[in-house]
Every structure is written in structure tokens, then in C-alpha cells.
Amino acid sequence: MQFQTNDLEQHWMPFTANREFKADPRIVVGGNGVYFTDHKGGKLIDGSSGLFCCPLGHGRTEIAEAVYQQLLENDYASPFMTSTPGTFELANRVARITPDPINHVFFVNSGSESIDTALKMVMAYHRARGEAQRTRFVSRERAYHGVNIGGVSLAGMVRNRETFTSVMPNVVVIRHTWSGDELFVRGQPEHGAELADDLARHCETYGGSTIAAVFVEPVAGSTGTLVPPKGYLERLRAICDEHGILLVFDEVITGFGRLGHAFASQAFDVTPDIMTMAKALTNGAQPMGAVAVRDEVYETITEAAPENAIEFFHGYTYSGHPAACAAGIAVQKIYEEENIFDKAAQLSSYFLDGLFSLRDLDCIKDIRGYGLMGGVELKAKGNPGAIGTQVQKDLFWNGMHVKFTGDTGIVAPPFISEKAHIDEMMDKLRSTLENL
């Protein structure tokens, strides 16, 4: 299947160099298992699970059938003051695997919406407790929290916010956790827990009673897989508890098994107050996200409102869409019935062995990894991101999809991958990188 440039012009593509792409398009026309098919008939192994959202691979008929049947039965009903059965079943299934006492789930349509929703929940919670003076939010350098205005306000990746100047005020950042001194560290770095004390310094500078919440990716994903140092998340939790600050984990990438547990909070044994999620919630088959909160957060907000009144003035037309819920339920069943999270955990060691075997390549600056998630950072050539962009294109035509941010490739295989698939990914990475 061939495409002409004029056929592509009307679509303004997201996070894409539109002019370059339309001159030399890379279009995926099919997906099955751990492979894609491109528009020229080529076969690509999916090294990043789509955009980290397809751990079950592609073309799962159980998910498609569940969505199809739901659309025939009930394609839509208003989520305001009415609901559909799937919203309650999916919420129950998600709450079953979140850490206690996180047992209440609010549905949205994307990871970006989950962040803006969490921001509003934080504000509503503190207002209900009579602490509306908590107007400050803390994020991190190199953070990615989606692209809605709240997430952009929290962003620590400069290119994601420099054009958009009218963002939320009162956001301060703490340092990221990659020092550059410890290279090729597998798992959690030994040093760096003290970086969490940046939060304590903000409490001293601004007053802990003015800070509403801290937003953290347990593993900073989109910036290139920055694994937290040992003791770092625990220290953040302790400082938040000391000052009455809510801790929010952005689990949009790490949720649903990526780190060998249902959520990163369980992998690192640190329980936040609020968790955002999306992507693997539906295996990417339908747009959906969610926010899960501690019982106290839900109860504080709901019980502060008068009887029979709306407690939380927020929601989306497509919150808990029936088709998205059907996909989510089907996916959660597969996770449970096929022990998918355990399979991911068992595959991790082989995957990381393969990834770190690339460290002999001269073009590689660093390799980082945890679970089934790894970052391969290349030595810059020319402008930052130039070599990463070129390698992503080269890999595509060499038969492998990998998401690059700047000069770092983020490798995140589907959980259904076999060892032979991991070998194929490493072979394609090596053969492509050797030619730089």
C-alpha cells in the first residue's frame, strides 16, 4: 500500500515533525501479536508495546469482541446522574489490584485527563478539610505528566512547555534523580535518596502547609527510564506525611505490570494517596484513563457536600464510556486468568540481560532498566535529539518500533513476548546502532 504526500497533508499529527514525516511516511497498517505491518508490507517487532499501552500485544480478539458486543448492546449513556454496569465492574476490578487503602476509581479518557483530574481532586480534598491555603504543587525536573494544561504546568521537560506560557501558577520543581555519575545501573541506583530532601527544602522555603501535593512518576518514563534511587520514594512519602501533603504517583506507564507488579507502588512498597493510570488499562484498544484514590480522599470530598448534592463538579462526556469499560474488563480478565504480571516479572531478567549486553557499543552513553522497561541513551551528535530521531527512523526500516525521547530509546516489550522475541529486539538494536 503506497501513500502520496498530498494524501497525508490534511492530518496535523501529534508530537511529529509533520513536514519531514509526510515527505517520507512511516505508516502502520496492521498489528498481530508482538508485530506490526507497515504500509510497504514490512514486518516490525514492537519494542515499545505501542506507546507502552499494549502489553498483551496486538489483535486480541477477546478485547475486540467485548467492545463489539457492548456497542451492539449499549453504545452510550450519559455518565452524569446515570451510569452503565461496566463502570462499576471495571472499577471493582481495578480496585482489586491497587494497594490498600486505594479503593475508589474515577474514569477519564487519557493519562493527560487523569493528571488534570487528580489536580482537581487534590484541591477539592484540601478545601473540604479547611486547608484551601494549600495552593502549591511540586513536580520534578524531566517530568512528563501529559499534555493538558495541568500536566503541562507540572512538566519538567522544557520542550513540552516552552511554547505554552499561560500555565498554572504556584508549581515548583525538585531535581530529577539521574546524576550521570552512575552509568549502566541495572535496577535502583544505590545513591541519590537524599535528592528527595529537595521537597523538605521547599517546605522550609514556602511552608509545608502551603503545599497541596507532590506529583511523581515512580519511574520517570517518557524522559528515558529514570529509576528511583533506593530509599528515594520512601523519603518522599515520609516528608509528605510530616507536612500533610498528598503524594500522587503517575502510573500511566508503570501501571498494570510493567515493573513486574500490578503497580509501581507495589514494586517499590510505597503507597501514594492518589494514582493516575491509562494506557495498559485497556491494552490501548480504547482510549481510557483513571484516577484511583485512598478511601480518605474520596470520603473527605463526598462527605463535605450537602445531602443529595453533587460532591465533585468534574467529569467528561466520555467518562466510563461503555465500549472503553468493555475493553478494560476484557483486559483485566486476561491479566488475571493468564497470570500476565507474573509472566512479565519472569521475563524481566532475560530482557535486562539482553539490554545491558549492548553496553559495548561505542554510541551508547548509558543503559537503565527495571522490570520490562529500559532506557538506551545515545551519545549526542549535533543538536540534542538529532541522533535519537535518526535512529528511530532507521530502526523502523530495520524492522523494529522503539519510542525515542530526545536521544534515549525507551524499550518496553509486550508482556507476551518470548525469549526469541527479546533476542530479535536486541539483534535489531545492535545491527542498527553498529551502523551509526
Secondary structure as UniProt FT lines:
FT   HELIX           5..8
FT   TURN            9..10
FT   TURN            14..15
FT   HELIX           18..23
FT   STRAND          28..33
FT   STRAND          35..38
FT   TURN            39..40
FT   STRAND          43..46
FT   TURN            47..48
FT   HELIX           49..52
FT   TURN            55..56
FT   HELIX           61..73
FT   HELIX           85..97
FT   TURN            100..101
FT   STRAND          102..108
FT   HELIX           111..128
FT   TURN            129..130
FT   TURN            132..133
FT   STRAND          136..140
FT   TURN            141..142
FT   HELIX           149..154
FT   HELIX           158..160
FT   TURN            161..163
FT   STRAND          171..174
FT   HELIX           193..196
FT   HELIX           197..202
FT   HELIX           203..207
FT   HELIX           208..210
FT   STRAND          211..216
FT   TURN            221..224
FT   TURN            230..231
FT   HELIX           232..243
FT   STRAND          246..250
FT   TURN            252..259
FT   HELIX           264..267
FT   TURN            268..269
FT   STRAND          274..277
FT   HELIX           279..281
FT   TURN            282..284
FT   STRAND          289..294
FT   HELIX           295..303
FT   TURN            307..308
FT   TURN            317..320
FT   HELIX           322..337
FT   TURN            338..339
FT   HELIX           340..356
FT   HELIX           357..360
FT   TURN            362..363
FT   STRAND          364..370
FT   TURN            371..372
FT   STRAND          373..378
FT   TURN            384..385
FT   HELIX           386..397
FT   TURN            398..399
FT   STRAND          400..401
FT   STRAND          403..405
FT   TURN            406..407
FT   STRAND          408..411
FT   TURN            415..416
FT   HELIX           419..433
FT   TURN            434..435
//
